[in-house]
Amino acid sequence: MAIDFPSEEWTAAYKEAINASTAYTEAGKTWTHGAIALVVSADPAIGLEEDTAFILDLHEGVCRKAWLSNLEEAQKQPFCIIGNYAQWKQVMRKELDPIKGMMQGKLKLKGNLPIIVRFVKAAQELVNCTSDVDTRFIDE
């Protein structure tokens, strides 16, 4: 059964998908730079009344914790990436590479871009893990 994106249930299923991925375990094994917050900007037209963040506590190839949050908490994380709903959907459908999106200014990054760039393969595997979650986009 498809899970609405974004939601607490989707975030929990995404954490499970990350931890089930041997490709992410390998690609992220040297990540020790802290949590990453992914923020979906508010879009009242599709029922997203406020900015919604999901925070991934990633460490050495494991997602230790994942939770839904707000913009204020997200911005306190070492890395915070902000995009609108359409952009995140493009990332999840592999139509927009998140690293390129940050470099082109399509996704806004608060954090150290050179560190993120060193982990391109891990970022790709995190995107691949979204395909393992049966997702329902709320604007479709």
C-alpha positions in Angstrom: 0.0 0.0 0.0 1.4 3.4 -1.0 2.5 5.8 1.7 2.0 9.5 1.4 5.1 11.6 0.9 6.0 13.3 3.2 4.7 11.6 6.3 6.0 10.0 9.5 5.1 6.6 8.0 7.1 7.4 4.8 10.1 8.5 6.9 10.0 5.2 8.9 9.8 3.2 5.7 12.7 5.2 4.1 14.8 4.5 7.2 14.1 0.7 6.8 15.0 0.9 3.1 18.3 2.7 3.8 19.3 0.1 6.4 18.3 -2.7 4.1 20.6 -1.4 1.3 24.0 -3.0 1.1 24.9 -0.5 -1.6 24.2 2.4 0.9 26.0 0.6 3.7 29.1 0.4 1.5 28.9 3.9 0.0 28.2 5.6 3.3 30.6 3.6 5.5 32.9 6.6 6.1 30.2 9.2 6.7 30.7 10.6 10.2 29.5 14.2 9.5 26.2 14.1 11.2 22.5 14.2 10.4 21.0 15.4 7.1 17.7 17.3 7.0 15.7 17.2 3.8 13.1 20.0 3.8 10.0 20.1 1.6 8.9 23.7 1.3 5.3 24.5 2.2 2.8 24.4 -0.7 -0.8 25.1 0.4 -2.0 24.3 -3.1 -1.3 20.6 -2.6 -2.2 20.6 1.1 1.3 21.1 2.5 0.6 23.9 4.9 4.0 24.3 6.4 7.6 23.4 5.6 8.1 19.7 6.4 11.5 18.1 7.1 12.6 14.6 7.5 15.9 14.2 9.3 18.2 11.3 8.8 20.7 10.5 11.5 23.3 8.8 9.2 26.5 7.4 10.6 29.0 5.0 9.0 26.5 3.5 6.5 23.6 3.2 8.9 20.5 5.3 9.4 20.4 5.3 13.2 17.2 7.4 13.4 14.8 9.1 11.0 12.0 11.5 12.0 9.6 14.0 10.6 10.3 17.6 11.8 9.9 21.3 11.2 12.1 23.8 9.5 13.6 25.2 12.7 14.9 21.8 13.9 16.0 20.9 10.4 18.2 24.1 10.2 20.0 23.0 13.3 21.4 19.9 11.6 24.9 19.9 10.2 23.4 19.6 6.7 20.0 21.0 5.6 18.8 20.7 2.0 15.7 22.6 1.0 13.6 22.2 -2.1 10.0 22.5 -3.2 7.7 19.5 -3.6 8.2 19.2 -7.3 12.0 19.2 -6.9 12.0 16.4 -4.3 9.7 14.4 -6.5 12.2 14.9 -9.4 15.0 13.7 -7.1 13.0 10.6 -6.1 12.2 9.8 -9.7 15.9 10.2 -10.6 15.1 13.2 -12.9 17.2 15.6 -10.8 20.5 14.5 -9.3 20.6 16.1 -5.8 24.3 17.1 -5.9 23.8 18.8 -9.3 20.6 20.3 -8.0 22.6 21.9 -5.1 25.3 23.1 -7.4 22.8 24.6 -9.8 20.9 26.3 -6.9 17.7 24.3 -7.5 18.1 22.8 -4.0 19.4 25.0 -1.3 22.1 23.6 1.0 23.0 24.8 4.5 26.2 22.9 5.2 29.6 22.1 3.7 29.2 21.4 0.0 32.7 19.9 -0.5 31.9 17.3 2.1 28.6 16.4 0.4 30.4 16.2 -3.0 32.9 13.7 -1.6 29.9 11.4 -0.9 28.3 11.4 -4.3 27.9 7.6 -4.4 26.2 7.6 -0.9 23.9 10.4 -2.1 23.0 8.3 -5.2 22.3 5.3 -3.0 20.1 7.3 -0.7 18.1 8.4 -3.8 17.9 4.7 -4.9 16.5 3.8 -1.5 13.5 6.0 -2.1 12.4 3.6 -4.9 12.1 0.9 -2.3 9.4 2.8 -0.6 5.9 2.5 -2.1 5.3 6.2 -2.4 2.1 8.2 -3.1 2.7 11.8 -4.1 0.0 14.0 -2.5 -0.2 16.2 -5.6 -1.2 13.3 -7.9 
